[in-house]
Amino acid sequence: MAEVSLDLEGFLEVIDNFDRPGDAYTEATYARSGTYAERGENKPGKRVPKAGAYAEAGVGRAGAEYRVFEAEARGPNASAGASASLLGASASARAELAGASAAAGPVKVKVGLGADAGVSVDANGLLDVIDNFDRPGDAYTEDTYARSGTYADGLENKTGKRVPKAGAYAEAGVGRARAEFSVFEAEARGPNASAGAGANPLGASAFARAELAGASAAAGPVKVKVGLGVDTGVSVGAHGLEAKVLGTGFTIGERPSVSILGNELQCCVL
């Protein structure tokens, strides 16, 4: 996808950053989460009142900025958050396999192989909100990882343990970055594979997945994912029936969808 824009948000950024000093950076992996609140100080990036919460993670990023000019290139990455400014409020989730963006004052251009999520709600997402609304911020990166195990949680008044659920899993990969804060989370992955089975109040599922690269993000019940990989599995429950073979399949239920080689097109009618 490619997009060129000229909007009011861009003009606010000109006010915010007209005297921003030059800077350049590269990151092999990155993961961070947190909150911010700016009340209108006469400093670069702080003039326009704004507040929000965010989580972001990725594998490979390079950028440069000077005054109202900026450019950035990204490998697999994901981000989620909510924010409010003089122009309104929003919540978003984004996942990319690769992307690049540039700005010259209010004029912006971006290209990417990824997906954005608008506002949509499903039952699993609402359970995640109940489970994690008070989750503290955390971020980490892993060069390689391999783990397996079982889990069983339920009805404890603790983060991640409120909703009854049980399952078993195995996963391994090369390169992962993840950030989470409250109901926001973002993850980017290099080559990886995983398999498992799980059950919660909404149903049960079993799956196997292999990816060359992938990214996912969530802002409460708003979720998005992209991947260059394949899934095989089946799930059934309150959400309906889902079946996939080698990343291609369908979902029948409250949110019908079609998946092709690990990428998903979903329809939501609220």
C-alpha positions in Angstrom: 0.0 0.0 0.0 1.1 3.6 -0.6 -0.4 6.8 0.8 0.3 10.5 0.5 -1.5 12.8 2.9 -1.8 16.5 3.8 -4.0 17.1 6.9 -4.4 19.2 10.0 -2.4 16.8 12.1 0.6 17.5 9.9 0.3 21.2 10.5 0.2 20.6 14.3 3.4 18.6 13.9 5.0 21.6 12.2 4.1 23.8 15.2 5.5 21.1 17.5 8.8 20.4 15.7 9.9 23.5 13.6 13.0 23.8 15.8 13.7 20.1 16.4 17.4 19.3 16.3 18.9 16.8 13.9 19.0 13.1 15.0 19.5 9.7 13.4 19.2 6.2 14.8 19.2 2.5 13.9 17.8 -0.4 16.0 18.3 -4.1 15.3 15.4 -5.0 17.6 13.2 -2.7 19.8 10.3 -3.0 22.2 8.8 -0.3 24.4 5.5 0.6 26.0 4.2 3.4 28.3 2.2 6.6 28.5 2.8 10.2 27.7 1.1 13.6 28.5 2.3 16.9 27.1 0.6 20.1 28.3 2.0 22.8 26.0 5.6 23.6 26.9 7.7 25.8 24.5 10.0 22.8 23.6 10.3 20.7 20.4 7.6 17.9 20.5 5.8 19.4 23.6 4.0 22.5 22.3 0.8 20.8 21.2 -1.2 19.3 24.1 -1.6 15.5 23.7 -1.8 12.3 25.8 -1.9 8.6 25.2 -0.7 5.1 25.9 1.2 2.8 23.5 3.1 -0.4 22.8 5.5 -1.0 19.9 8.0 -3.7 18.9 9.9 -4.6 15.8 12.9 -6.2 14.1 15.1 -3.7 12.2 14.5 0.1 12.1 16.4 3.2 10.8 15.4 6.8 10.9 16.5 10.4 10.7 14.8 13.7 11.6 15.6 17.4 11.4 13.1 20.2 12.1 9.9 19.3 10.2 11.7 16.7 8.0 11.8 13.0 8.9 12.2 9.6 7.3 12.0 6.0 8.6 12.4 2.5 7.3 11.1 -0.6 9.2 11.4 -4.3 9.1 8.7 -6.5 10.7 6.9 -4.4 13.4 3.7 -3.9 15.3 2.2 -1.1 17.4 -1.0 -0.3 19.3 -2.2 2.5 21.3 -4.8 5.2 22.1 -4.3 9.0 22.0 -6.0 12.3 22.3 -5.0 15.7 21.0 -6.6 19.0 20.0 -8.1 17.2 16.9 -9.8 14.4 18.8 -9.2 10.9 20.1 -8.4 7.6 18.5 -7.3 3.9 19.2 -5.4 1.9 16.7 -3.5 -1.3 16.0 -1.0 -1.8 13.2 1.2 -4.6 12.0 3.7 -4.6 9.1 6.1 -7.0 7.5 8.0 -4.0 6.0 7.4 -0.2 5.7 8.8 3.2 5.1 7.5 6.7 5.7 8.7 10.3 5.2 7.4 13.8 6.0 8.3 17.3 4.9 6.2 19.5 7.1 2.5 18.6 6.7 3.1 16.5 3.6 3.5 12.8 4.4 4.0 9.7 2.4 4.2 6.1 3.5 4.4 2.7 1.9 4.2 -0.7 3.6 3.3 -4.4 3.4 1.0 -4.5 6.4 -2.4 -3.9 7.8 -4.3 -1.4 10.0 -7.2 -2.2 12.2 -10.1 0.1 12.7 -12.6 -0.2 15.6 -14.0 -3.8 15.8 -15.0 -6.0 18.7 -15.1 -9.7 19.3 -15.7 -11.8 22.4 -12.2 -13.0 22.7 -10.9 -9.4 22.6 -13.3 -8.4 25.4 -12.0 -11.3 27.5 -8.5 -10.0 27.0 -9.6 -6.6 28.3 -11.0 -8.2 31.5 -7.8 -10.2 31.9 -5.3 -7.4 31.3 -6.7 -4.0 32.0 -4.2 -3.5 34.8 -1.2 -5.2 33.2 2.0 -3.2 33.9 4.2 -2.1 31.1 6.9 -4.5 29.8 9.1 -4.8 26.8 11.7 -7.3 25.7 13.7 -8.6 22.7 15.0 -12.1 22.0 17.7 -13.2 19.5 16.6 -16.8 19.7 14.0 -18.6 21.8 12.6 -22.1 22.4 10.1 -23.0 25.1 7.2 -25.4 25.8 4.8 -26.1 28.6 1.2 -26.1 29.9 -0.9 -23.4 31.6 -4.1 -23.4 33.6 -5.6 -20.1 35.0 -8.9 -19.0 36.3 -10.9 -16.7 38.5 -8.0 -15.1 40.4 -8.1 -11.3 40.7 -4.6 -11.0 39.1 -3.5 -9.7 35.7 -3.8 -12.5 33.1 -5.5 -14.9 35.5 -9.1 -13.6 35.7 -10.5 -15.5 32.7 -10.5 -19.4 33.0 -8.2 -21.0 30.4 -6.0 -24.0 30.0 -3.7 -25.3 27.3 -0.3 -26.7 26.1 2.2 -25.1 23.7 5.6 -25.4 22.0 7.3 -22.5 20.2 10.7 -21.6 18.8 12.1 -18.8 16.6 14.9 -16.5 15.6 14.3 -12.8 16.5 11.3 -11.5 18.4 10.4 -8.2 20.0 7.3 -7.6 22.2 5.9 -4.7 24.2 2.7 -4.6 26.3 1.0 -2.1 28.6 -2.5 -2.5 30.0 -4.7 -3.6 27.1 -2.2 -2.6 24.4 0.4 -5.1 23.0 2.6 -5.4 19.9 4.9 -8.1 18.7 7.2 -8.6 15.7 8.8 -11.9 14.8 11.5 -13.3 12.5 11.4 -17.0 11.4 9.4 -19.0 13.9 7.1 -22.0 14.5 4.6 -22.9 17.1 1.9 -25.5 18.0 -0.6 -25.9 20.7 -4.1 -26.4 22.0 -6.2 -24.3 24.3 -9.7 -23.8 25.8 -11.5 -20.9 27.4 -15.1 -20.0 28.1 -15.7 -19.3 24.4 -14.5 -22.6 23.0 -11.5 -24.7 22.1 -8.8 -24.8 19.4 -5.7 -26.6 18.2 -3.2 -25.2 15.7 0.2 -25.4 14.1 1.9 -22.4 12.6 5.2 -21.6 10.7 6.3 -18.1 9.6 9.2 -16.5 7.8 8.1 -13.2 9.4 5.1 -11.8 11.2 3.7 -9.0 13.3 0.6 -8.5 15.4 -0.9 -5.8 17.6 -3.9 -5.2 19.8 -5.5 -2.2 21.4 -8.1 -3.8 23.7 -10.5 -5.7 21.4 -9.0 -4.1 18.3 -6.6 -6.5 16.8 -4.6 -6.9 13.6 -2.0 -9.3 12.3 0.1 -9.9 9.2 2.5 -12.7 8.3 4.4 -14.5 5.7 3.6 -18.0 6.8 1.1 -20.8 7.1 -1.4 -22.0 9.7 -3.1 -25.4 10.1 -5.8 -25.8 12.7 -9.4 -25.8 13.8 -11.3 -24.0 16.5 -15.0 -24.0 17.5 -16.9 -22.0 20.1 -19.1 -19.0 20.7 -17.3 -17.1 17.9 -18.2 -19.7 15.3 -16.2 -22.2 13.3 -12.7 -21.6 12.0 -10.6 -24.0 9.8 -7.3 -23.5 8.1 -4.9 -25.7 6.1 -1.4 -24.2 5.3 -2.6 -20.7 6.0 -5.6 -20.8 3.8 -9.1 -21.2 5.2 -12.2 -19.5 6.5 -14.2 -18.4 9.6 -18.0 -18.7 9.8 -19.6 -16.8 12.7 -20.0 -13.3 14.2 -16.9 -12.1 12.2 -16.7 -14.0 8.9 -13.2 -14.0 7.4 -11.1 -15.5 4.6 -7.3 -16.3 5.1 -4.8 -16.7 2.3 -1.3 -17.8 3.1 -1.3 -16.3 6.6 -3.0 -13.0 5.8 -6.6 -12.4 6.8 -9.5 -10.4 5.5 -12.2 -10.0 8.1 -15.7 -8.6 8.0 -17.2 -7.1 11.1 -20.8 -5.7 11.4 -21.5 -4.1 14.8 
